[in-house]
Amino acid sequence: MQLDHKLIREFEAGLNPLRPEKSKIRASIVGYGEISAIFKIAGDEHIAYKRMPLFSTRDQAESYEGLFHEYCALLNRVGVSSPDTQTSIVEIPGRPVILYIAQQMIPADRFGNKLIHTQDVKANERLMQLILDTSQRLWAFCEANKPELEIGVDGQISNWAHLDDGKDTIVYIDTSTPFIRKKGIHQMDAHILLKTVPGLLRWTLSDKTVKEVMDRYYDPQKNMIDLLGNLNKEQKPSLIEPYISLINRQLPAGTDPITSKAVKSYYREDKAIWTLFLRLRKIDRWFTTTIRRKRYEYILPGKVKR
C-alpha cells in the first residue's frame, strides 16, 4: 500500500469539518470513531483514512505515531491480524497537527456488526468463536508477560472483520488507539485523548477515572461484557445469551463468569455516558463556531442509534 502524502495534505487543507461533503477534495465518510472520522478520499476504493486531530505539536504526533506502530507490531507478534496500515502527519499553520492512519479497505459487509444481521445462527457462533480464539491468544500473552508488558483491544463486534478469503481469517480493525501497558503504566498519553472531551466535562474526569476506563481494555471479563453490551447498540440483543454461554466456557481460569444482569447494567451506563458525551460535544461545537467564531476540528456523527 502506497500513500500519496501530498494528496492527504491537500485534503486536510481543504477540509471543512462542519460540512465535510463541501470540502475541496471529494471524499465520503465511511465511519466514525468516538474521537475520529474515517474517510474514503477522491474515490480511492482501497484505502480508509482515519483522521485524528489531537495534537498540539509535531513531537506529540510523532510520539503517538511511534506508539501506534509498536502496537501494530505487538498485535502481529501475538497473532492478532490487522489490515495493512501506514501513517501520515499533516501540519497546517494555525491548526492542530493531524495524524492520518491509513488502512487497507475491507468490504463493509465483512464487518462483525454487519455479519450478525446477514448470517445464520451457526455462522454467528463461528464469528464469536474466532473472536474468542484471537482474544485468548492475547490474554495468554498478557498473563505470561505482565506486568512488564500487556496489550489490550477494544473488542466490540464492529471492530472485527471476518474475511471472505477461504482461510477463516478474523481481523482486528481498531488499531488507532494503542493499548500498551508496561509495568502497569499506560504508554498512551490519555490527556491527548481528553482534548476531545468538552471543557465542562473534562474537568470532572480525574486521572483515576481515566485510568479505570483504560484498564477495562486489558481485562478479559470487562472486554467481553463491552462486546456483549454493544450488541444492543447493533440491534442484535438476541445474540447476548448464546454468546454469554460461549464466552463463559472460555474465559481465563479464575475469571468470574459473565451474567445477563452485568451486561444490562453495563450497557445502560455506557449508553448514558456516550449519549451525554455526544450531546455535550455538539453544544461545544456550537459554542466554538457561533460564539467564539473559531474552527471546530472534530467531525461529529448525526443521531446515533444505541
N, C-alpha and C positions, 0 to 999 in steps of 0.2 A: 504493500500500500504506500503510495507516494502522495504527500501533501503539497498543495500549492499554497505556500505561506503568504505569497503576495495576494492571492485571492481572499484568504482569510482576513488579512489586514484590511483590504478594500471593503469586504463585507462588514467588518466591525466599524470601520469609519463611517459607513453609510447606514448603519443600523438605527432604527427608531424603536426603542424598547416599548414605547406605548402602543405603537402601531407597526409591529414587525413586518406585516404584509405590505407596508408602504416604504420599506427600505429600498435603497438604491440598487442593490443586487438582489435579484429574485431568490426567494427562499421560502420554505414551508416548515412549520413547527411539527415535528413528528412525536413529541412527547415533552413532559415536564418532570423535573425532579423537584424536591422541596426547595432547593436553592439554585436551580439551574433550568435552562431550556435547551431542548435538543432540536437541531436544525438539519434539514437537507438543503444544501446550498447549490444554487444555479443548476438545478435539475440533475445533480450528481446522484445516481441511484445507489451508489456503492459505499458511501461514507456518511455516518451520522456524526454531527458536530455538537458536542455538549459545551455550552458557554458558561463559564464560571467567573463572574465579575466581582471577585472577592478581595483583591489585593491592592494595598496602598503603594507598594514598591515592587520593582522587578525582583529584588532579592527574595521577597516573600513568595512571589510566584515561582521562582526557580527552586526554592526550598520545597514548596508543595509539589512541584513537578518531579523533583528527585524522589520524594517520598512515595508519590504515586507509582513511579516506575519500579521502585523497590517492592511495593505492594503487589504489583502485577507479577513480578518475578517470583515472589514468595508463593502466590496462589498457584502458579505454574509448577513450582517445586513440590507443592503438596498434592497436586493432581486435580486442582480446580481449574477447569478450562475457561478461558475468556477470549473475546474476539481480538483480532489483530488491532493494536492500538498505537497511536502516535499523539504527540502534543505540539502545541504552538502557543507561544506567548505573544500577546499583542499590546503595544503601548500607543495610545492616542493621547496627545497633550490635553491636559485638563480633565482627564477621565481616569477611573480606576484601571489598573493593569489587569488584563483579561487573560485567563488560561483557557484555551480550547483543547478539549480532549476528543480526538477523532477515533472512531471505531468503525471497523468493517461492518457495513449494514447487514442486519439479519432480517429476513422476511417477517413482517408484523404478525402473521398468522402462526408463527412458531414460538411466540412468547407464551409463558405459562398462563397468564391471565386471559389470553385468547383461547388457548387449547382447552382449558377446563370447560369452555362453553361449546366446543365442537366435537370433543372426543366422547367415547362411551366410558362406562364405569371402569372397565378393565384398563383402558388406556390412561385414565386419570390416576388410577392406582399406580400404574407403571411410572408416570411422571413424578409422583411423590416419592416413589422408591428411588428413582435416580437422584432426586434432590437429597434424599437421606443418605444414599451411598456416598455422595460427594461431601456432605456435611460431616459424616463420620470420619472421613479422611482428615478433614480439618480439625475436628475435635481431638482425634488421636494425636495429631501433630502438636496441638497446643498442650495436651496433657503430658506429652513426652518432653517438651521444651520449656514449659513455664517454670519460673517466672521470667527467665531470660528472654524468651521470645514467644509471642502469641499473635495470631491474626484472626480477625473476625469478618463477618459478612452481614449485609442487610438482606436476610433471606426471604423477603416477601416473594410471593409467587410471580409477580410481574418482573422480577429481577433474574428470572431463569428462562432460558430458551432451550427447547428440545429440537435439535436439528433433524431435518429430513435427509440424512446423509447415509442411511443404511448401516450406521455404526452405533445408533442409540446414544449419540453424544448429547450431553447436557452442558450448557454454557452459562456461566455467571456473568451478567451484564454490567451491574452497577459497581464498577471498579473505581469510580471517580472519588469516592471517599475512602482514603487509605487507612483502614482499621489495623493499626500495628501497635502492640504494647511491648515494651522492653523493660524487664524488671518491674512490671506493674505500672509503668508510666506510659500514657498515651503519647505516641510520637507526633500525631497531628495536633496542630495548634487550634484548639476549639474556639479560641477567641476570634479567629478569622471567620469561622462559620457563623459566629454570633453577629457578625455585621449584617446578616440578612434578617435579623430579628428587629422589629420596630423598637425604637428607643425606649418607649414607656415600658415595654415588656422586658427589654434586655437587662434593665437594672434590677429586675426581680429574680434573675437567674444567678444563683451563687455558683462558685466553682464546684462545690459538692454536687449540686443538682446536675450540672453539665456532665460531670464525671459519671454519675449514676446513669444518665441517659446513654452515654457512650459505652459503659460497661455491658449493657444488655446485648450488644452485638457480639460479645465473646462468650456469652452464657448459652449453652445448648437449649435449656428449657425455655428461657425467655425468647430466644431467637425463633424457636418453633411456635411459641404462643403468638408471637408477632405475625408469623406466616399464617397461622390459623385464623387469627382475628381479622387479618387483611382479606380473607375470603368473603367476609361480609361486604366490604367495600367493593369487591369484584362481583357482587351479586350472585355468589355461589355458596350460601351457607349450608346447603345440603352435603357439601364435602367435609364439613368440620368434624362430624362424629366419626366417619370412617377413617379420616386422616389422623384423628387423635389416637384411635386404636392402633394404626400402623406405626405412628411415631413413638408411642409409649413402649412398644416392644423393642425399640432400637435406640432409645436414649442411652447415654453412657451410664455404666453401673453406678449406683448411688444417687442418681438424679431422681427427684420426686416426680411421679407421673403427672401429666397434664390433665386437668379436669375441664369440663364444659363451663363450669362456673368461672374458672380463672380466665378462660378465653373471652367469655362475655364481658367480664369486669374490665379486662384489658382493652377490649375493643371500644367499650363505652368511653373510657378515659382517653384513649388515643383519638377517637373521633372528635371528642370535645376540644382537645388540645389543638389539633390541626385545623378544625373549623374556626376556632378563635384566632389562631395564628394567621390564617389566610385573610380573615376579616380585618385584622389589625394591619396587615401588610397593605391591603387595599386603601385603608384610611391613611397610612403612612405615604403611599404613592400619591394620593390626592393632596395631602398637605405639602409634600415636597414639590409637586408640579404646579399646584394652584396658588398656594400661599407663599412658599419660598421661591417659586418660579425657577426651580433647578431641575436638572435632568435626573430622572429616576432610572437606575441602571437595571433593575430586575424585571424580568418578564413574567407576569403572573397569569395563571390559568383563569378561565372563567369559573362558573359554578362547578364544583367537584362533587360528584355523587359518592357519598360514603355510606 
